[in-house]
């Protein structure tokens, strides 16, 4: 008796539902329903605390400006933008992704910042059907053909370090004309892979890698490891690591006898005003590889103006424009796949959204033309080398003009 | 009548044998690695000297912080995990004073006075935090089971950490450079020694000696020692236990505040989690030297600093292990394990073990 009653009620509800919503969209990974007046929830997982927080704040602001630019209105809905601190390490990335994955209202995510966070985090999000677009992960592994299906929901608007590492090596060998280089990484996915790409290209160019060392991101006393490196007599040290450790190395290099003339180079992970704070005067004259801001064009100038107006300061790190593009990538994909009722209710299929993100071709972004390939690499990678002037350190402003370009 | 050997045989267990085996294996590994490295001759004597100086400078900071752990353990038999935040609070607060001096160019004209003021501010704040910590978090739990203050300490550690995060923000700040400490002094035959390292080693030694004399020679110091030996008996002899324990925290806090400024002078970056790693290292140093023993904490700190600086190059280079400095913590803790296998009470902890058994 009871069972048939349930069956009846169920059947009735199903019928009622089919009458009200003519054809509710289905999706193998589920559908997010956004009722009229409810916001579209997009979450970030950025590093917003600690020594690498400039990276997170910079990218978060990029997304916020993108939201402003569509007047906080996507298909008649507001956008709810919040998120979690991901700490720039694997544990933090895992924790942040787990928290986001437990929230069924999240349509898509922007993040992470550090590649170490994405490695455990992206599969957790995708397991919950949340696609994520990273504005600043650059480690080659994340979009490698061998990465596996757990990363199917992962894309990035940041360049792949296969490009960045090669540019750095070409710069060192061809422009600075150094023959002997040393690398230091910090065990993170980003730094280790970038240092390896650099070493491979540098060797291919005909140079010698005389030392490949590693430190921990929390290390403070770098003088012993630098003393070890000095015995190999490199002319150039490449340390594509993060702000805190890179600051310690930059300060302590000059204290080690034998390193008076060595050239120093780091990468985009430590290319921020906080790095200038950490390294102080010792940063003057060192090089960083970074996205080429001059290649961004007129739209970027407008972006900077909006940034200064909204936050009262210049940009803090290199990935705000990529974050802006990542946000727009998501907005466009939502516009493409969302099914809208007459009353304004939105249905967004999770698998459909992911497919739409991957299908993005020739989207005009600040960073260039956004084309996503089958492994989630969407960037138009243009990397330049920047040199730090005394003025940069003194006023805590990023260098404006690039020092060297490969093209 | 069993012989000495028979009695020894009865006492020995399988675990002991395994531990000794592990210990000897580690010892052989370390000695072999050192011989191989030295025979390869990669480093010049000057570079070995540099390793030692770097190690001593880092080690003396560990030693100062370790004193706080060991003093508190001595009187309360608890590990004060919040001590790493005592270490952080002083220099993080004093940063704002230092930054003010830098901006107003007082730092340039009166560097020594500025330095003294920064030390005073840092030590005052650390002392205050340590004192309040004991008063608020530990004293009400003094007679609770031993695990409870331990958990409270962890809670207090997080509370303080995030309190300072709320106060000063999540980003880090960089200490200004004291020009008087930049550069090196040339000794003989190409030997050079960084001014800042010399200052750190001497300043730390000075603070340690002062604290040691305070504990050994003064009336209050005597009270601290008596409480650490036997709380009830000390109380019966008219020692004010509450006051003595407060004094212990104050001494430990002052040492941590001084250590914090030295740390900030060498490494420049201060932020709300800066105490975590040095705190763990200093705790390790205290255990290495024999927890509860003050000279032990000093010895343990210096030894740990030296191990971190020299260890990877000396022990691992000979085996051609890639990137040995990534393993410097592993080496430091390996040696801790080694010491605890052969001397479970730490290097100087023997008397303590008898006393407290």
Interface residues (C-beta under 8 A of the other chain):
Chain A: X48 X49 X50 X51 X53 X54 X187 X212 X213 X214 X215 X216 X218 X219 X220 X221 X223 X224 X225 X227 X228 X230 X231 X244 X247 X248 X251 X255 X256 X257 X274 X277 X278 X280 X281
Chain B: X42 X43 X46 X47 X50 X51 X54 X55 X58 X165 X170 X171 X172 X173 X174 X177 X184 X192 X194 X263 X266 X267 X268 X269 X271 X273 X277 X308 X309 X310 X312 X313 X317 X322 X323 X324 X325 X326 X328 X329
